[in-house]
Amino acid sequence: MLAWVNGSLVPEERAQISVLDRGFLFGDGVYELVRYFAGTGVALDLHTARLARSLELARIDGFNPMRLGAIARELLEANGLQDASVYVQVTRGAGAGRSHMPQPGLVPTVVALASATPALGSFTAPDALRAIVRPDLRWHRCEIKTISLAGNILSLLEAQAAGADECILVRDGLVGEGAYTNVAIAVRGTVVTCPLGDGAAPVLHGTMRCWMLEAAREAGLPHEVRRIREDELHAADEVLVQSSRRLVAGVVELDGRRVGDGTPGPACRALFGAMRARIEREIAAARG
């Protein structure tokens, strides 16, 4: 596979960056991952806007986030891929030495990788996941999609040790997000997801969280954006997670206890169907 490194396409095994790159030394960078089906990027506009926000909040200058789509297309064409995930990482760049304080005038390092993923035809039903609930011990700036993911990885390792797929993080008694997903619940047919800010637990501005809310409107499902208490999570009829990898999936086991009837519930199935149908429409529109 070819990688995109600072404007050049090179075999992944020969791709190189400086050992002084601040992403390597400090995790000083941001990233996006865009899912492509039949050559069409899912929520590319939202990914581009979020990358712009992450760069602004991280104070990384020198890269235009509007290039995200063009870089992805170039990488997909070079690798002959239509169904793929494209990962784009932007670090602050490489300095003259290992200094915590960034030197002025650094040129960002930009790396993009593509990997083949299943076609839309394989998305026939929402995935069923197991999850655990743990305290959120990470920093508060979750709206920055930073490459500094040690806290998330430690949570996932704890989930793996418990035989689970995801770790839902709680702070001050409020549900935030998963280690790699956004979180929602369904209570008596109403879909509830966490707010962005408003004193709630910090969460990433998830692209599939946005699509899920739009899908709820499209499917005629009642929905709310409000704080979710930890006790509500455990008592919910359904627990749902959203990500570019799965669109929306159902948590069927939480801390070893079955959720609902042990399968993705009616709200999850309706949302998954609406989100999948949206991708089909966008593929058809892109083909004219």
C-alpha positions in Angstrom: 0.0 0.0 0.0 1.1 3.6 -0.7 1.1 6.2 2.0 0.8 10.0 1.5 3.6 11.8 3.3 4.0 15.5 3.0 2.7 15.5 -0.6 4.5 12.4 -1.8 3.2 8.9 -2.4 5.6 6.3 -1.0 5.3 2.6 0.0 4.1 2.4 3.6 7.2 0.3 4.6 9.4 3.1 3.3 7.5 6.1 4.7 9.6 8.2 7.0 9.2 11.2 9.3 11.8 12.9 11.5 12.5 11.4 15.0 12.2 15.0 16.1 8.6 15.3 14.9 6.4 16.6 17.7 3.8 14.0 16.9 6.3 11.2 17.6 7.8 12.9 20.7 4.8 14.5 22.3 1.6 13.3 20.6 1.4 16.9 19.5 -1.0 16.5 16.6 -4.6 15.9 15.4 -6.2 13.4 13.1 -9.4 12.4 11.2 -10.6 9.1 9.8 -13.0 9.1 6.9 -14.9 6.0 5.8 -15.4 5.6 2.0 -18.0 3.5 0.3 -17.9 3.1 -3.5 -15.5 6.0 -3.6 -17.9 8.3 -1.6 -16.7 9.8 1.7 -19.2 9.5 4.5 -19.8 12.9 6.2 -16.7 14.3 4.6 -18.0 17.9 5.2 -18.3 17.1 9.0 -14.9 15.5 9.1 -13.4 18.6 7.3 -15.1 21.0 9.7 -13.9 19.0 12.7 -10.3 18.8 11.5 -10.4 22.6 11.1 -11.7 22.9 14.6 -9.1 20.6 16.0 -6.3 22.5 14.2 -7.6 25.8 15.5 -8.0 24.6 19.1 -4.6 22.9 19.0 -3.0 26.1 17.5 -1.5 24.2 14.6 -0.9 26.5 11.7 0.2 25.8 8.1 -2.2 23.2 6.9 -5.5 23.9 5.1 -8.1 21.4 6.3 -10.0 21.8 3.1 -7.3 19.6 1.5 -8.6 16.5 3.4 -10.9 15.3 0.6 -8.3 15.9 -2.1 -5.6 14.0 -0.2 -8.0 11.1 0.4 -9.0 10.9 -3.2 -5.4 10.9 -4.4 -4.5 8.2 -1.9 -7.5 6.0 -2.8 -6.8 6.3 -6.5 -3.1 5.5 -6.1 -4.1 2.3 -4.2 -7.0 1.4 -6.4 -9.5 1.5 -3.5 -13.2 2.3 -3.5 -14.2 0.9 -0.1 -11.7 2.0 2.5 -10.9 4.0 5.6 -8.6 7.0 5.1 -6.6 8.2 8.2 -5.1 11.7 8.0 -2.7 12.9 10.7 -1.4 16.5 11.0 1.3 17.2 13.6 2.9 20.5 14.5 6.1 19.4 12.7 9.7 18.7 13.5 11.9 21.1 15.5 15.6 21.3 16.0 15.5 19.3 19.2 13.3 17.9 21.9 11.9 21.1 23.4 8.5 21.1 25.1 7.9 24.7 23.8 7.3 24.6 20.1 9.7 26.7 18.0 8.1 29.4 15.8 7.6 28.7 12.1 7.3 24.9 12.3 5.9 23.2 9.1 3.2 20.7 9.9 3.9 17.0 9.1 1.0 15.5 7.2 0.6 11.7 6.8 -2.3 9.8 5.3 -2.9 6.1 5.2 -5.6 4.0 3.5 -6.9 0.6 4.3 -9.4 -1.6 2.5 -12.7 -2.0 4.4 -16.0 -4.0 3.7 -18.4 -2.6 1.1 -21.7 -1.2 2.1 -23.4 -4.5 1.0 -21.9 -6.1 4.1 -23.7 -3.7 6.4 -26.9 -5.6 6.8 -27.6 -5.1 10.5 -26.1 -3.2 13.4 -23.3 -4.8 15.3 -23.8 -6.1 18.8 -21.1 -5.1 21.3 -20.2 -5.7 24.9 -19.1 -2.8 27.0 -17.8 -1.9 30.5 -18.3 1.4 32.4 -15.3 3.1 34.0 -14.3 6.5 35.3 -13.1 9.0 32.7 -9.5 9.8 33.8 -8.5 11.7 30.6 -8.1 15.4 30.0 -11.1 17.7 29.4 -10.4 18.8 25.8 -12.2 15.9 24.1 -13.5 18.1 21.4 -9.9 18.2 20.0 -9.4 15.0 18.0 -5.8 14.6 19.2 -3.4 11.8 18.4 -2.6 11.6 22.2 -4.8 8.6 22.9 -3.0 6.9 25.7 -6.0 7.3 28.0 -8.4 5.8 25.5 -6.0 2.9 24.8 -5.7 2.1 28.5 -9.5 2.0 28.8 -9.7 -0.3 25.8 -7.1 -2.6 27.3 -9.3 -2.8 30.5 -12.3 -3.6 28.3 -10.4 -6.3 26.5 -9.3 -7.9 29.8 -13.0 -7.9 30.8 -14.0 -9.6 27.6 -15.7 -6.5 26.2 -15.4 -4.5 23.0 -15.8 -0.9 24.3 -15.4 1.1 27.5 -18.0 3.8 28.3 -16.5 6.6 30.3 -18.2 8.5 33.1 -17.2 11.7 34.8 -18.8 13.2 37.9 -21.7 10.8 37.5 -22.4 11.8 33.9 -22.0 9.6 30.8 -19.5 11.1 28.4 -18.3 8.9 25.5 -16.7 5.6 24.7 -13.0 5.0 24.3 -13.6 5.2 20.5 -17.3 5.9 20.1 -20.0 8.4 21.0 -22.8 7.1 23.3 -26.6 7.3 23.3 -29.4 5.5 25.1 -33.0 4.7 24.2 -35.7 5.1 26.9 -39.3 4.1 26.1 -38.6 4.8 22.5 -36.8 8.1 22.9 -33.2 8.4 21.8 -31.1 10.4 24.2 -27.5 11.5 23.6 -25.1 13.7 25.5 -24.7 17.5 24.8 -21.6 19.1 23.6 -20.5 21.3 26.5 -23.2 22.8 28.9 -21.2 21.5 31.8 -21.7 17.9 30.7 -18.9 15.3 30.5 -16.6 16.2 27.6 -17.2 14.4 24.4 -15.8 14.4 20.8 -18.0 16.1 18.2 -18.8 12.8 16.5 -19.7 12.9 12.9 -21.9 9.8 13.3 -23.4 11.3 16.4 -24.6 14.1 14.1 -25.9 11.6 11.5 -27.7 9.6 14.2 -29.6 12.7 15.3 -30.6 13.5 11.7 -31.5 9.8 11.2 -33.8 10.0 14.3 -35.6 12.9 12.7 -35.9 11.1 9.4 -37.2 7.9 11.0 -39.7 9.8 13.2 -38.0 8.7 16.4 -38.4 11.0 19.5 -34.9 12.3 20.5 -33.3 14.5 23.1 -29.9 16.0 23.7 -29.3 16.3 27.4 -27.1 15.0 30.2 -27.2 11.3 30.9 -26.6 10.1 34.4 -24.7 6.9 35.0 -27.8 5.2 36.6 -29.8 6.0 33.5 -27.2 4.2 31.4 -27.6 1.0 33.4 -31.4 1.2 33.4 -31.8 2.1 29.7 -33.9 0.0 27.3 -31.1 0.3 24.7 -27.5 1.5 24.8 -26.1 2.7 21.4 -22.7 3.7 20.2 -21.8 5.6 17.1 -18.6 5.6 15.0 -17.4 5.8 11.4 -16.5 2.2 11.6 -20.0 0.9 12.5 -22.3 3.8 11.9 -24.5 2.9 15.0 -24.3 -0.3 17.0 -26.1 -1.8 20.0 -24.5 -2.5 23.3 -26.1 -5.8 24.3 -24.1 -6.4 27.5 -23.0 -3.7 30.0 -20.7 -4.7 32.8 -21.6 -8.3 32.3 -25.4 -7.7 32.5 -27.7 -8.1 29.5 -29.1 -4.9 27.9 -32.7 -5.4 26.8 -33.2 -8.8 25.1 -29.5 -9.1 24.4 -29.8 -7.9 20.7 -29.7 -4.4 19.1 -33.1 -2.9 19.9 -35.7 -1.3 17.6 -34.3 2.2 17.9 -30.8 1.0 17.0 -32.1 -1.0 14.0 -34.2 2.0 12.7 -31.3 4.4 13.1 -28.9 2.0 11.4 -31.3 1.5 8.5 -31.8 5.3 8.0 -28.0 6.0 8.1 -27.3 3.2 5.7 -30.0 4.5 3.3 -28.4 7.9 3.4 -25.1 6.5 2.3 -26.8 4.7 -0.6 -28.4 8.0 -1.6 -25.1 9.9 -1.5 -23.4 7.2 -3.5 -26.1 7.4 -6.2 -25.9 11.2 -6.2 -22.1 11.1 -6.6 -22.5 8.8 -9.6 -25.0 11.2 -11.2 
